[in-house]
Amino acid sequence: MTEDDLADPSAGDDHWVTYLLGTLLAFECTILVVSLIWL
């Protein structure tokens, strides 16, 4: 029960953190590709 209780809020936080990291990663990849093309 305790594990489930802790997993619920953790999963919610993890989801938004994962979404943010995914967005930043995609943004970084785009900048890297643009830089390579420009160079």
C-alpha positions in Angstrom: 0.0 0.0 0.0 2.8 2.4 0.9 4.6 1.7 -2.4 1.4 2.3 -4.4 0.8 5.5 -2.5 4.3 6.8 -3.2 4.2 5.5 -6.8 1.1 7.5 -7.7 2.4 11.1 -7.1 5.8 10.0 -8.3 4.4 8.8 -11.6 2.6 12.2 -12.0 5.8 14.1 -11.4 7.8 11.8 -13.5 5.4 12.3 -16.4 5.8 16.0 -16.5 9.6 15.8 -15.9 9.9 13.3 -18.8 7.8 15.6 -21.0 10.0 18.6 -20.2 13.2 16.6 -20.7 11.9 15.2 -24.0 11.1 18.7 -25.2 14.5 20.0 -24.2 16.2 17.0 -25.9 14.3 17.6 -29.1 15.2 21.3 -29.0 18.8 20.5 -28.4 18.8 18.0 -31.3 17.3 20.6 -33.6 19.9 23.2 -32.7 22.6 20.6 -33.2 21.4 19.7 -36.7 20.9 23.4 -37.6 24.5 24.2 -36.4 25.9 21.3 -38.4 24.1 22.4 -41.5 25.2 26.1 -41.0 28.8 25.0 -40.5 
